[in-house]
């Protein structure tokens, strides 16, 4: 009976070396790609926060590796600041980070608390930033305070800058009454439900013919000239 001869196939050495070479090149290319740092960081929509502070918060001041940096972790770190409402990090071509920041806005300075009050109800006593906001000069009862903050949120920033001081001045007819002292010397009475009306202040000024006085927006809508 004839024996069956089985030939063993030999893997050609140069084919093996070629495969190993290609794997090495691929691995090294991936390593180099992952090691590329961020080339540029763009910070958008900030008004009072400085860029260095934001980069420090996010841990990206030293321009970390582009692909190995977690967007979610950076966003979470930055959003922990009491000055920041939210942060969104987008990675763009060219190894660029774009940080879209939404700041918390200071509404007023509460003299009874010695703190700045922000639109998210954050209260900050000492701050390195300067805010052009009115001062709340007296105590507002707790049951009125949150409504007062909501009313302040409705005031446009350009009008907010025109208000110097605010006093809580309830009377027998309205316990929600406030007096606003304007930088131009006028005064405005408002109630909690009518705070948004102060946004028309500039339009009212054009009809006052440079007179100074008291604008009553708490009850009706009339102006009393001060002699």
C-alpha angles and dihedrals in degrees: 000000000000118000118240110234116211114201116217115224114227118213106234110244096222091055090053092048091049092053092048091048093051091048090050093050091048093048093047091048091052090048092052092047093051091047094058109116127220108279099198139007120206119195116198137194100014120140107172105007116093122228096238091057091053093047090049092050092050094046091236101109091112093051101249128208110302101221098034095054113098112227092203093053092049091048092049094050094049094045090058090076113102087225094059127072097185143345132204122193119202124186114215137186113281091046092280128157117209114195115197107197129194108197126209107242124226110232104182145334113253107214093192090059098029088227141117112242118215131202091256089054091255111151119208122184103186122029136171090216129084116227124194096215134132124263122241100221103194144026120288117201115251094244089057099038100079090047089050090054090049089052092050090053089062093059116099115242092240090057093042088060089057093059117087104176139005129203129191103231112171119179136191091277102042128027091185096065124131134180118217120200110208125211090238093061099261125120129216129200115210139168127217092258093051104047092114090063090073087073087077091058095109091052090052092051091060089063097047096074092223093303119146121221149102123311113206111207094150094075116019120324115278139131126226114204116224112219 
